[in-house]
Amino acid sequence: ALESHFVGKNSKTTYVWIDQFCANQPLLTDASHPLMAERSELLNRGIHAAIEHFDHFVVFFDTWKDPAPLGRAWCIWEIYGAARANKDLEVVLLPAERQLFVDSIKESFNNAQSAIVSMKPQEAVCFDENDRLMITEAVEQSVGWTNLKAIIVQQFSKWMVTTAKQAALRAELEARSQLQNGGQVNVNAIKDCILLLGRTGQLLLDKGYEEDALNLLNKCHFLYTGAYGGVEPNEPTMAFLLSGMAAANQKLGNYEKAEQLAVRSIQIYEALNISSPTAISVLARIYLSQSKYPQALELAEKTRNMHIESEAKDEASALLLSIMSQIYRVQGHFDKALELQEESNEILKSVFGELPHPHVANAMNEMGIIQKLLGNRKLAIEYHEKAADIFTSYYGSENNKNVGIQYLNIGIILSATFRESEALESLGKALEIFLNVVGPDHFYVADVSSCMASIYKDQLRYPEALDNFKNSLRIYTKFFGGENYHEVGNLYCNLGHVYKQQGDSSKALENYERSRAIYARVHGKAESVDNGDLLTCIGVLYENEGKVAKALEAYENALQVYKVALESDRDPNISELALKMIPLYIKQGEHEKANALKDLLSLK
């Protein structure tokens, strides 16, 4: 295994330090030796100090499914020492075992991940029970078992991705070699290479490397169509590949392209008379991302009926239920959303048990969102915390955008309950993660900046509020490629509020007007509730300055906008506006107009 791992290295300059040979076991276990007084310190901190001096850290796994070192306390303690010293884990397998690992990826990348996330380092054993107790005490007083497991999972995940990418590169080169020879093409051999490339692409997508995943899946598509003279064959492997490409594009926000790929994938499956719940789930999620709720719901219900008929209760049926839950949630049917998500949770529990998995974490996140909307904020926070823990266990680190999203959601809830310092702390964690993972120009950073700005505004910390709103505005306009988006309109509106509170009426008005123009373009008309709200704000601005005529003009415009947008003159927005206008008309001596508005105070 070591010879295979170090192939190509200079054997004269490559040295391997093997712990069981270099640590004098008889001497370290001789109770009468004077060294025993220092034994604990040497083995506890000394090993970690030694590891820091090495260039690489190599662990031999006898089998990738249940590696013996992960059941040995000393091995786990050494892996932790390597991680502390920023040494990446290099797993050494016998060539045949390494090939078994690669073959397992072709079936499902979940196989490899399950082997590591199900590990329980606190149950690792030692030959000497005193050593186990010593290591247990050292772990509990330093990193803790939960963090130690997360570190090991992170190291193993890095190795798994690297190994899969190396295997995929070899498969790609092999496929390209066959296509470029100009002779008879072995399509089955190429399809085998394509399958490995596709599964590796899915693994990268699952680990959050969306762009790398899409790049690899696009290469798959090029090679696969190349084997068939440049056309897409109606084969299950091609349908599987197109579905993966659709999922990657959806995560990157390329919804139109994602939809085209998902539809094509389903068409191939249907032509072959093959059930395709995963591909349909991908398309339903794409519709959901584009707010095409009727299409998403119709597709999800159709597929769910197929599952009910076949009595299938698997991962795909759980995901479909979750998609349906999200659709009902965004449509305001919170109780129905909760019912569907709880049904999905039961299936996920039967599939994954106590195993940490992103699907389970996403389910906890969805439960948190629903509970927040139902007003159960404490319960919502608990669900988001569970989601963060599961994502951390699965990915081996908090430094993952999914964990950042949980901190963002928790921060938003805490802010709504006026726990502002706790909210800022949670948002700060989210911001740190997003800056590390997606960079300073991603809309996740904009979301955090906007939330922090709102808190600063409420705390009268206007300079910090303005800085964060402006940063959010910069990111959104750059990310979306322009200003014609509802979120951008909201930011200009918020900037207007801050300037108004600062007493800068000119800048407040300027930002309100820019927001109005954006809302009009986004809604396709000037008469929207958003613009009615803005006109009301402008009226308040003028009223505070004592400009009663201008205030009434803005209020009158707002009243007309509300009536058109709401298709009614009986609404809380209109009643509240009438309450503002009546005393101003009386002040102006326009009693008839004041009396005419009194009828609008009734909601019946």
N, C-alpha and C positions, 0 to 999 in steps of 0.2 A: 504493500500500500504506500509506504514512504517512497520507494523507488519510483513508483508511478507518479506520485505527487510532485517529486523534485526532478522529473525528467527534463533535461535541457539545462539544468543548473550545473555549475562547476563543482564537481565532487571534492575538489581540493580546498575550496574556500567555503563550502557549505557545512556547517556544524549543527548537529541536532542534540539538544539537551533533553534527556528523558528522565523525568522526575524519579521514577522508581529505581533507576540505576544510580542517579547522582545524589540522592538522599540516602545516607547510610541507615538503612532500616534497622539492623540489629542494634546499632549504637543508639538510635533514637527510641528504641523500645526497651533498653536496658535500664531497669528501675534503679540500679545501684550506681549508674554512671553519673559523674558530676554535671554532665550536660543537661540532665533532666530538669535542672532548675531553670534553664533557659529554653527548654524545648517548646513550650507554648508560644513564647515570643518569636522564636525562630520560625516555627511552622505557620504561625498566624500572620505576622507582618513580614517575616523574612522572605517567604515565598513570593509575596506580592512585590517586594523590593527587588528580588532577583528577576522577576518577569519583566519589569520595566526596562531592563538592559538588553532584552532580545528584540530583534527586528520583526519577527513573526511569531505567531502563537498557533500551534497546530494541535488538533484533537483527533484522535483515531476513533472512528465509529465502527464497531463491528457490524452493525446493521443500521440502516437509516430509519427503520420503523420503530425500533426500541433500543436505542444505543445505550450500551452499558455505562459509559461515563456519566450519563445524566441520572443514573441511580447511585452514583458514588459521591459522597459528600466532599471528599478532598478534590475530586475533579471539578465539581461545581464551584468550590471555593477558588480554584485556580482560574477557571473561566471568568469568574467575577474579577479577579486580580488583573487579568488581561484586558477586560473591558475598562476598568479604572485607568489602565495605562494607555488607553486608546489603541489597543491592538485588535485588529479585526480577527474574527474567528475563521480559521482555515480548517475545514473538515476533511479528513483523510479517510477514504473508503477503499476497499479492495476494488480493482477495476470492474469485476463482475457485479459487486454491490452498487457501485456508482451507476452502472448501466441499468440496474433494477430501479434505482431512484429516477433516472431519466425516463424510463418506460412508464413509471407511475404517473409522471406528469402528463403523459399522453392520455391517460385515463381520466385523471382529475388532479389538479394541483392541490385540492383540499386534503388529499391523502397525506402529503408531506407536511402540510401545516398542522394537521390534526396530531401528528406524532409529537410535535414539539409543544403545542399549547396545552396538551393534556398532561404534560409533565408536572410532577409535584416535588420540587426541590427540597421542601421541608421533610419529605419522607425518605430522602437519600440516606444510605447506610455507610458505616465504617466498620473495619475489622475490630477496632478498639472503640468501645462505647464511650470512653472518656474523650476520644478525639471528636466523636460526633457531638457530644455535649459542648466541647470547646468551640467547634465550628458554629453550632447553633447559637451559642452566646455571642460569638463575634458577629454573626449575621444580624441578629436581633438588635445589637447595640450599634450597628453601622447602617447598612443599607436596608435591612428588613427583607423578609421572604418575598413579599409581593413585588418590590422593586427589583430584587435579585432575579426573580423569574422573568420580569419584563426585560431585563438586560440580556438574559440568555436567549429569550425569544427574538429580540432585536438582532443579536449576533447571528443566530441561526437563519433568520429571515434574509439577512444580507447575503449569507452564503448560498441560500436556496435560490435567490434571484440571480446571483452571479453565475452559479452552476447552470441554471436553466438557460441563461443568456448565452453562455459558452456553448452549450449543447445546440441551441437554436442557431448560432452562428455556423457551427459545423454542418448542421442540416441544410442551412441556406446555401453554403458553398457547394455541398454535394448536389443539391437540386440545380443550382446554376451550372455546375459542371456538366450535368446530364443534358441540360437544355442547349448548351453551347457546343456539344460534341458534333451535332449535326446528323447523328445516326438515329437508330431506333430509340425512342424515348420510353423508359420504363415508368409508365404512369403510376403504377402502384407504389414504386419506390419513392417517387416524388410526392405522392399523397401522404406517405408515411412521414416524410420530412415536413410537409405542410402541417400535418396534425401536431407535430412537436412545436413548430413555430407558432401555430394558433393557440395552443395551450399555454405556451410561454407568454404570448401576448395577453391572454386572459389573466395569467398570474401577475404580470406587471400592472394591468388595469386594477386588479384587486388590491394591490399594494399601493395604489395611488400614483403610479407612474403613467398617467394617461397619454402623454405625448409619445413616450417611448413605446407604449403598447400599440398606439395607432400606427406608428412608423413600422413596427414589426408586422402588424396585421396587413398593412398595405403591401409590404414585401411579399407576404404570403399570397396575396391576391395576384400580384404580378407574376409570381412563379407558377401559380396554379393555372391561371389563364394561359400562360406561356406553354404549358404542357398540352393545352387543347387548342392551339393555334390562335390564341388571343380572345377566345370567347369564354363566357362563364358556363360551365357544364351544369346541368340539372342533377346535381349529386348532393347527398347529405353533408359531405365535408365542405362543399362550397356554401351551402346554406348556413352551416355552423360558423364559417369564417365571416360571412356577410353580417350575421347577427352580432358577432364580436366587434366588427368594425362599426356597426351602428351604435352599440353601447359606448364605445370609446368616443365617437363623435358627439354623442348625447352629453357625456360628462364634460366634454370640452366646449359645449355650447353651440356646436354645429348642427342645429336641429333639423334644418332642411335636408342636409346630406344624410343625417342619421335616419330620418324618416324614409328616404329613398332606399337606403340599404336594408332597413328592417322589412319594408314591404317586399323587396326582391327576395329576401331570405324566406319569408313566409310563402311566397309564390312557389319557390322551389320545393319546399316541404309539402305544400298542397298538391303540386304536380306529381309528387312521389307517393301521395296518400299517406304521409307520415305526420303524426301529431307533433306540434311544435309549441308547447306551452312556454318554453324559455324565450323563443323568438317573439311570440305574441306579447309576453311580459315586457320585453325590451321596447316594442312598438308602443304599448300602452303607456310606458314610462315617458317615452318621447312625446306623445300627445299631452301627457300631464305637464311636462316641462314647458309646452307651448300654450298651456291653458285651454287646450282643446278637450274640455271635460266630457262632452257627450260622446265623442269618438273613443276616448280612453275608457269610459265606463262601459260602453257597448262591447268593446273588444274584451275587456276584463271579465264581464259577466258571461259572455259567450264561452270563453275559455274555462271559466269556473264551472259552468254547466257541464262541460266535457269532463272535468275532474269529478264532479258529483256523480255523473253516470258511471264512471269507472271506479268510483269510491277511492280515488287517489288522494292521499293526504301526505304530500311530499313537499320538498323545498319550493318547487315551482308553484304549487297551489297556495302555499303560505305567502309567497311574494305577490301573487295576484290579489289575494285578500288585502294585503297591505296597500297595494296600489288603489284598490277600490276605497279603502279607508281614507286615503289621502284625498281622493276626488270628493267624497262626501264631506270631508273636513273643509276643503276650500270653498265648497258650496254652502257652508254654514250648518250642515246636518251633523252636529258634533256627537250626539248620542249614537247615531248609526255608524259613524266613523269609529267610535270607541268599541262598539259591538264587533265590527269586522276586524279591527286590529287585535282585540283580545282573542278572537278565533284564530287569527294568524299566529299569535304568540303561542297558543297551545300546540299548534302543528310544529312550529320551530323548536319547541321544547322537546317534542317527541323525536324530532330529527337529530338535534344537536345535544340534547341532554344538558349537562352543565358545562359543555365545551364552549369557550369563548369564540364567537364568530361574528363577522361584520353584519350578517343578516339579523342576528339577535340584537346587536348594538343599535342598528337602524330601527328595529322595532321599539326598543326602549326610547329612542329619540322621538319617534312618532307618538308614543304614549305620552311623553312629556309635553309635546306640542298640544295634543288634544286636551290633556288635563289642565294646561294653562288656559285654554279657550273656555273650558268648563268652569274656570274660576278656582280650581284646586292647585294653587301655586306651590304650596309646600310639596305636594305629591309630584308636581311637574318637575321641581328641582331634583327630587330623589331619582326620578326616571333618567333625567339628563346625567346625573352623577353615575348611575349604573351604566349608561351608554359609554361615558368617558372611561370607566374602569375596564369595560369589555374591549373597547378599541385599543386601550393601552396594553392590555394583556395579549391581544391578538398581534398587534404590530410591534410589541416589545418596547414601546416608547410613547411618551406623551407628545413627542414632536411629530404629530400627524394632523392633517387638516381636519379630520373627523373629530378628533379630541378638541381641537380649537373651536369647532362649531358648537360643541356641548358647552364650553366655557362662555361662548357668545350668548347662547340661549339662556344659560343660567344668569348671566349679567343682565340681560333684558328683563327677566322676571324679577330679579332683585331690585332693579331700578324702578319697576312698577309698584313695588311694595315700599318704596322710599328708603331702602337700605343701600344708600348711595355709595358709601365707602366700600362695602362688600361687592357691590356691582362693579365699581371701578377696578377692584382687585381681580375679579373674574374676567373682566374685559381686557385687563392688562395681560393676563395669562394667554387669552385668545390671540391678542395682538402679537405677542412674542412668538407664538407658534406659527401664525400666518406669515410673519416676516421671514422666519427661518425656512418655511416650507414652500410658500408660493411667491414670496417677494413683496416689495413695497407697493406694487402697482396692480394688485389683484383686488377684485371687488369685495372679497372677504375682509381685507384691510379697510376698505371704504365703509363696509357695514359696521365694523368695530369703531372706526373714527366717528361715524355719525352718531352711534349710541353714546359714546363718551362725550361728544359735543353737547348732546341733549342734557346729560347730567350736569355738565359744567354750566350750561345755560341756566338750569334750575338753581344751581349753587351761586349764581351771579358771578361766575368766573368767566367773564365775557371774552378776554383775549384768548384763553384756552379753547373756549367754545368756537370762536371764529376760526382759529387755526385748524381745528379738527374738522369743522364743516367744510372749510376750503380744501383741505387735503382729500376729504371724501369726494368733493365735487371734481377735483383734478383727476382722481382715479376713475370715477364713473365716466366722465367725458372721454377719457383716453381709452378705457376698456370698451365702451359701447361705440366709440368712433363718432361721437357727436352729442348734442344736447337733447335730442327729441326722444327722451325717455322719462317716464313718470318719476323715477327716483331722482333724476336731475332737477325736475320741477320742485320736488319736495325739498331738496337741499337749498335751492334759491329762496324758497318760502321760509325755511328755518333761518337762513342768513338774515332775511328781512326781519324776523322776530327778534334776533339778537340786536341788530342795529336799532330797532324800535325801542328795546329795553335800555339801550345805551343813550337814547335820546337823539340819535342821528336819523332824522326823518327822511332826509334826502336819499341816503343809501338804503334805508328800509324800503322806501317807495320804489327805488330802482330795482331792487331784488324781487319785490312783489310783482312788478310788471313783467319782469323776465320769466318768473314762474307762471304767470297767467298766460303768456304767449306759448310757453312749452305745453301747458295743459291743453290749450286750444288745439295745438297741432297733434298732440297724442290722442285726444278724444275725437278729433275731427270736427269739433264744433266749439263755440265759445261757451255754450250753456252746459256746464257740468257742475256737480256739487263742489269739486275742488276750486273752480273759479268763483263760485258763490262764496266759499269760505275766504278766499283771497280778497275779494271785493269788500267783504265785511271787515277784514283786517285793515284794509286801506281806509275804510270809513272810521274805524276806531282811531287810527293814526291822525286823521284830520280832526276828529272830535277832541282828542287830547291836546291839540294845538289851538283849539278854540275856533277852528274853521268849520262852522256849523253847516254852511251851504254846501261846501265840498264834501263834508261827511254825509249829508243827506243824499247827495248825488250818487256817492259810492254805494250807500245802503239801498237806494232805489234800484240801482243796476243789479245789486246782489239779489234783491227780492225777485226781479224778473227772471234772473238766471236760475234761482232755486225753483220757481214755479214751472219753468220749462224742463229743467233737469229732473225734478221729482214728479212731474206730471200731476201736481196737486198743489193746493194752497193750504193744506192741513198737514203740517209737519213740524217737528220740534225746531228745526233750523229756521223755519219761517216765523214761528212764534217768538223765538229768542230775538230774531232780527226786528220784529215789530215792537218788542219791548224797548229796543234801543232807539227806534225811530220816533215813537209817540212823544216822549218828553222833548225831543228836539223840535218837532213840529209845533208843539205847544209853546216852546220858547220863542219860535219864529212867528207865533200868532196865527199859524195855519191850523185852526181847530178842526176844520172839516176833514183835512187829510189825516189828522190824528184820530178822529172818530172812525174814519173809514178803515183804519188799521186794527181797531179793537176787535173786529170780527175774526181777525187772523189769530188771535190769542187762543181760540178754542181749537182743540185737536180733533173734534168730532165733526 
